[in-house]
Amino acid sequence: MVQLMESGGGSVQAGGSLTLSCADSGYTYTTIGWFRQAPGKEREGVARLYYGGVAPYYADSVKGRFTISRDNNAKNTVYLQMSSLKPEDTGMYYCAATEKWADLDATDYRYWGQGTQVTVSS
């Protein structure tokens, strides 16, 4: 059974940083991504990475501020380092994985974690 578990969310002030972690259950995915959803808004793709930790891809809204990476020592963990956080980054952040070569279309992702809340105050 594929399990994805996010951690690392919290509350920060604008301009601050957080690092989210996504631990998988050993599933061999092709693409792993981070998505977020703010109250009353659609789920939005934030960043994705291909298997082996290659070819990171970002939404324009987070480019230059967020970094997606894979821990080569703990190979079942993917991180989302977030800096220069803005109030509009607030939302529930989800880790998702798929066997497809995907970008940031949520419909391409088959497996989802439960999410971790990020709140950025002004």
Accessible surface in RSA format (square Angstrom, percent):
REM  Atomic radii and reference values for relative SASA: ProtOr
REM  Chains: A
REM  Algorithm: Lee & Richards
REM  Probe-radius: 1.40
REM  Slices: 20
REM RES _ NUM      All-atoms   Total-Side   Main-Chain    Non-polar    All polar
REM                ABS   REL    ABS   REL    ABS   REL    ABS   REL    ABS   REL
RES MET A   1   201.18 104.2 126.14  83.5  75.04 178.7 104.40  88.8  96.78 128.2
RES VAL A   2    38.49  25.3  19.12  17.3  19.37  46.7  19.69  17.1  18.80  51.0
RES GLN A   3    99.66  55.7  94.81  69.3   4.85  11.6  21.60  46.0  78.06  59.2
RES LEU A   4    12.27   6.8   0.44   0.3  11.83  29.7   0.45   0.3  11.82  31.8
RES MET A   5   135.83  70.3 131.88  87.3   3.95   9.4  92.43  78.6  43.40  57.5
RES GLU A   6    16.66   9.6   1.68   1.3  14.98  35.7   0.00   0.0  16.66  13.6
RES SER A   7    60.36  51.0  56.05  74.8   4.31   9.9  41.27  87.9  19.09  26.7
RES GLY A   8    37.93  46.8   0.00   N/A  37.93  46.8  25.37  69.6  12.55  28.1
RES GLY A   9    29.69  36.6   0.00   N/A  29.69  36.6   2.80   7.7  26.90  60.2
RES GLY A  10    27.76  34.2   0.00   N/A  27.76  34.2  27.40  75.2   0.36   0.8
RES SER A  11    95.90  81.0  64.52  86.1  31.38  72.3  37.54  79.9  58.36  81.8
RES VAL A  12    30.57  20.1  20.12  18.2  10.45  25.2  29.75  25.8   0.82   2.2
RES GLN A  13   135.83  76.0 131.33  96.0   4.50  10.7  37.88  80.6  97.95  74.3
RES ALA A  14    50.31  46.3  27.18  41.9  23.13  52.6  27.54  38.8  22.77  60.3
RES GLY A  15    55.63  68.6   0.00   N/A  55.63  68.6  30.32  83.2  25.32  56.7
RES GLY A  16    25.53  31.5   0.00   N/A  25.53  31.5  24.62  67.6   0.91   2.0
RES SER A  17    70.82  59.8  52.11  69.5  18.71  43.1  33.80  72.0  37.01  51.9
RES LEU A  18    32.74  18.2  26.73  19.1   6.01  15.1  32.27  22.7   0.47   1.3
RES THR A  19    63.91  45.5  48.68  49.4  15.23  36.3  28.92  38.9  34.99  52.9
RES LEU A  20     0.00   0.0   0.00   0.0   0.00   0.0   0.00   0.0   0.00   0.0
RES SER A  21    26.86  22.7  26.86  35.8   0.00   0.0  10.82  23.0  16.04  22.5
RES CYS A  22     0.48   0.4   0.00   0.0   0.48   1.1   0.00   0.0   0.48   0.5
RES ALA A  23    47.06  43.3  43.89  67.7   3.17   7.2  43.92  61.9   3.13   8.3
RES ASP A  24    13.58   9.5   2.06   2.1  11.52  27.2   1.84   4.3  11.74  11.7
RES SER A  25    62.67  53.0  20.96  28.0  41.71  96.1  32.34  68.9  30.32  42.5
RES GLY A  26    44.57  55.0   0.00   N/A  44.57  55.0  19.09  52.4  25.48  57.1
RES TYR A  27    36.98  17.3  21.52  12.2  15.46  40.2  30.73  23.1   6.24   7.7
RES THR A  28    97.38  69.3  79.63  80.7  17.75  42.3  50.80  68.2  46.58  70.4
RES TYR A  29     7.07   3.3   4.52   2.6   2.55   6.6   4.29   3.2   2.78   3.4
RES THR A  30    26.10  18.6  24.79  25.1   1.31   3.1   3.86   5.2  22.24  33.6
RES THR A  31     0.00   0.0   0.00   0.0   0.00   0.0   0.00   0.0   0.00   0.0
RES ILE A  32     0.74   0.4   0.74   0.6   0.00   0.0   0.74   0.5   0.00   0.0
RES GLY A  33     0.05   0.1   0.00   N/A   0.05   0.1   0.02   0.1   0.03   0.1
RES TRP A  34     0.26   0.1   0.26   0.1   0.00   0.0   0.21   0.1   0.05   0.1
RES PHE A  35     0.39   0.2   0.39   0.2   0.00   0.0   0.39   0.2   0.00   0.0
RES ARG A  36    15.18   6.4  14.93   7.6   0.25   0.6   4.37   6.0  10.80   6.5
RES GLN A  37    61.01  34.1  55.32  40.4   5.69  13.6  11.36  24.2  49.65  37.7
RES ALA A  38    24.72  22.7  20.63  31.8   4.09   9.3  21.05  29.6   3.68   9.7
RES PRO A  39   122.48  89.3  93.68  85.4  28.80 104.7 106.19  87.7  16.29 101.2
RES GLY A  40    92.03 113.5   0.00   N/A  92.03 113.5  45.28 124.3  46.75 104.7
RES LYS A  41   140.18  68.4 128.29  78.7  11.89  28.3  81.95  73.8  58.23  62.0
RES GLU A  42   156.43  89.8 141.80 107.3  14.62  34.8  59.11 114.3  97.31  79.5
RES ARG A  43    86.54  36.3  62.64  31.9  23.90  56.9  16.69  22.8  69.85  42.3
RES GLU A  44    67.53  38.8  62.57  47.3   4.95  11.8  35.17  68.0  32.35  26.4
RES GLY A  45    10.48  12.9   0.00   N/A  10.48  12.9   0.34   0.9  10.14  22.7
RES VAL A  46     0.39   0.3   0.33   0.3   0.06   0.1   0.39   0.3   0.00   0.0
RES ALA A  47     0.00   0.0   0.00   0.0   0.00   0.0   0.00   0.0   0.00   0.0
RES ARG A  48    16.48   6.9  16.48   8.4   0.00   0.0   0.00   0.0  16.48  10.0
RES LEU A  49     2.55   1.4   2.55   1.8   0.00   0.0   2.55   1.8   0.00   0.0
RES TYR A  50    37.68  17.6  36.82  21.0   0.86   2.2  20.75  15.6  16.92  20.9
RES TYR A  51   111.01  51.8 100.26  57.0  10.75  28.0  63.04  47.4  47.97  59.1
RES GLY A  52    36.76  45.3   0.00   N/A  36.76  45.3  19.31  53.0  17.45  39.1
RES GLY A  53    28.51  35.2   0.00   N/A  28.51  35.2   3.31   9.1  25.19  56.4
RES VAL A  54    83.80  55.1  80.34  72.7   3.46   8.3  83.80  72.8   0.00   0.0
RES ALA A  55    49.79  45.8  31.00  47.8  18.79  42.7  43.43  61.2   6.36  16.8
RES PRO A  56    72.11  52.6  50.99  46.5  21.12  76.8  50.99  42.1  21.12 131.3
RES TYR A  57    99.26  46.3  97.22  55.3   2.04   5.3  53.82  40.4  45.44  56.0
RES TYR A  58    37.22  17.4  32.67  18.6   4.55  11.8  27.38  20.6   9.85  12.1
RES ALA A  59    17.73  16.3  11.93  18.4   5.81  13.2  17.73  25.0   0.00   0.0
RES ASP A  60   122.06  85.5  98.64  98.2  23.43  55.4  38.34  90.2  83.72  83.5
RES SER A  61    55.89  47.2  33.16  44.3  22.73  52.4  45.65  97.2  10.24  14.3
RES VAL A  62     0.23   0.2   0.18   0.2   0.05   0.1   0.23   0.2   0.00   0.0
RES LYS A  63   119.05  58.1  98.99  60.7  20.06  47.8  62.12  55.9  56.93  60.6
RES GLY A  64    82.60 101.9   0.00   N/A  82.60 101.9  44.02 120.8  38.58  86.4
RES ARG A  65    33.46  14.0  27.46  14.0   6.00  14.3  25.22  34.5   8.24   5.0
RES PHE A  66     4.99   2.5   0.00   0.0   4.99  13.0   0.00   0.0   4.99  14.3
RES THR A  67    64.99  46.2  64.98  65.9   0.01   0.0  34.29  46.1  30.70  46.4
RES ILE A  68     5.79   3.3   0.04   0.0   5.74  13.8   0.04   0.0   5.74  15.6
RES SER A  69    38.37  32.4  35.44  47.3   2.94   6.8  30.34  64.6   8.04  11.3
RES ARG A  70    36.96  15.5  19.42   9.9  17.54  41.8   1.22   1.7  35.74  21.7
RES ASP A  71    37.12  26.0  30.21  30.1   6.91  16.3   9.87  23.2  27.25  27.2
RES ASN A  72   104.74  72.2  93.62  90.5  11.12  26.8  28.11  67.6  76.63  74.1
RES ASN A  73   148.12 102.1 115.61 111.7  32.51  78.3  30.19  72.7 117.93 114.0
RES ALA A  74    47.44  43.6  37.97  58.6   9.47  21.5  47.44  66.8   0.00   0.0
RES LYS A  75   125.22  61.1 116.02  71.2   9.20  21.9  58.77  52.9  66.45  70.8
RES ASN A  76    73.12  50.4  71.63  69.2   1.49   3.6  12.57  30.3  60.55  58.5
RES THR A  77    21.42  15.2  21.42  21.7   0.00   0.0   7.07   9.5  14.34  21.7
RES VAL A  78     0.49   0.3   0.49   0.4   0.00   0.0   0.49   0.4   0.00   0.0
RES TYR A  79    56.61  26.4  56.61  32.2   0.00   0.0  35.75  26.9  20.85  25.7
RES LEU A  80     0.00   0.0   0.00   0.0   0.00   0.0   0.00   0.0   0.00   0.0
RES GLN A  81    89.56  50.1  88.45  64.6   1.11   2.6  17.91  38.1  71.66  54.3
RES MET A  82     2.23   1.2   0.00   0.0   2.23   5.3   0.18   0.2   2.05   2.7
RES SER A  83    47.19  39.9  47.17  62.9   0.03   0.1  29.80  63.5  17.39  24.4
RES SER A  84    60.74  51.3  55.01  73.4   5.73  13.2  20.29  43.2  40.45  56.7
RES LEU A  85     2.20   1.2   0.00   0.0   2.20   5.5   0.00   0.0   2.20   5.9
RES LYS A  86    85.32  41.6  84.87  52.1   0.44   1.1  38.86  35.0  46.46  49.5
RES PRO A  87    54.99  40.1  47.80  43.6   7.18  26.1  48.23  39.8   6.75  42.0
RES GLU A  88   118.17  67.8  93.20  70.5  24.98  59.5  58.71 113.6  59.46  48.5
RES ASP A  89     0.34   0.2   0.34   0.3   0.00   0.0   0.00   0.0   0.34   0.3
RES THR A  90    34.46  24.5  31.97  32.4   2.49   5.9  30.42  40.9   4.04   6.1
RES GLY A  91     0.55   0.7   0.00   N/A   0.55   0.7   0.55   1.5   0.00   0.0
RES MET A  92    61.83  32.0  60.98  40.4   0.85   2.0  60.27  51.2   1.56   2.1
RES TYR A  93     0.00   0.0   0.00   0.0   0.00   0.0   0.00   0.0   0.00   0.0
RES TYR A  94    34.26  16.0  34.26  19.5   0.00   0.0   9.01   6.8  25.26  31.1
RES CYS A  95     0.07   0.1   0.07   0.1   0.00   0.0   0.00   0.0   0.07   0.1
RES ALA A  96     0.00   0.0   0.00   0.0   0.00   0.0   0.00   0.0   0.00   0.0
RES ALA A  97     0.00   0.0   0.00   0.0   0.00   0.0   0.00   0.0   0.00   0.0
RES THR A  98     1.69   1.2   1.69   1.7   0.00   0.0   0.00   0.0   1.69   2.6
RES GLU A  99    81.49  46.8  67.28  50.9  14.20  33.8  51.57  99.7  29.92  24.4
RES LYS A 100   113.67  55.5 107.53  66.0   6.14  14.6  77.78  70.0  35.89  38.2
RES TRP A 101   182.30  73.2 153.55  74.3  28.75  67.5 126.30  67.3  56.00  90.8
RES ALA A 102     3.92   3.6   0.00   0.0   3.92   8.9   3.92   5.5   0.00   0.0
RES ASP A 103    66.65  46.7  63.13  62.8   3.52   8.3  16.92  39.8  49.73  49.6
RES LEU A 104    35.38  19.7  18.93  13.5  16.45  41.4  20.65  14.5  14.73  39.6
RES ASP A 105    76.05  53.3  67.68  67.4   8.37  19.8  28.47  67.0  47.59  47.5
RES ALA A 106    30.02  27.6  23.01  35.5   7.02  16.0  23.21  32.7   6.81  18.0
RES THR A 107   116.89  83.1  85.95  87.1  30.94  73.7  84.01 112.8  32.89  49.7
RES ASP A 108    40.55  28.4  37.00  36.8   3.55   8.4   2.26   5.3  38.29  38.2
RES TYR A 109    11.92   5.6   0.00   0.0  11.92  31.0   0.36   0.3  11.56  14.2
RES ARG A 110   159.03  66.8 131.41  67.0  27.62  65.8  43.00  58.8 116.02  70.3
RES TYR A 111    46.85  21.9  44.20  25.1   2.65   6.9  33.33  25.0  13.52  16.7
RES TRP A 112    73.36  29.4  47.80  23.1  25.56  60.0  37.93  20.2  35.42  57.5
RES GLY A 113     6.35   7.8   0.00   N/A   6.35   7.8   0.86   2.4   5.49  12.3
RES GLN A 114   159.60  89.2 142.39 104.1  17.21  41.0  60.89 129.6  98.71  74.9
RES GLY A 115    20.15  24.8   0.00   N/A  20.15  24.8   0.00   0.0  20.15  45.1
RES THR A 116    17.85  12.7  12.94  13.1   4.92  11.7   7.41  10.0  10.44  15.8
RES GLN A 117    78.59  43.9  70.16  51.3   8.43  20.1  45.14  96.1  33.45  25.4
RES VAL A 118     0.00   0.0   0.00   0.0   0.00   0.0   0.00   0.0   0.00   0.0
RES THR A 119    51.95  36.9  51.68  52.4   0.27   0.6  39.65  53.3  12.29  18.6
RES VAL A 120     7.07   4.7   0.00   0.0   7.07  17.0   0.00   0.0   7.07  19.2
RES SER A 121    54.03  45.7  48.59  64.8   5.44  12.5  42.66  90.9  11.36  15.9
RES SER A 122   125.68 106.2  69.14  92.3  56.54 130.2  55.85 118.9  69.82  97.8
END  Absolute sums over single chains surface
CHAIN  1 A     6286.7       4776.9       1509.8       3213.3       3073.4
END  Absolute sums over all chains
TOTAL          6286.7       4776.9       1509.8       3213.3       3073.4
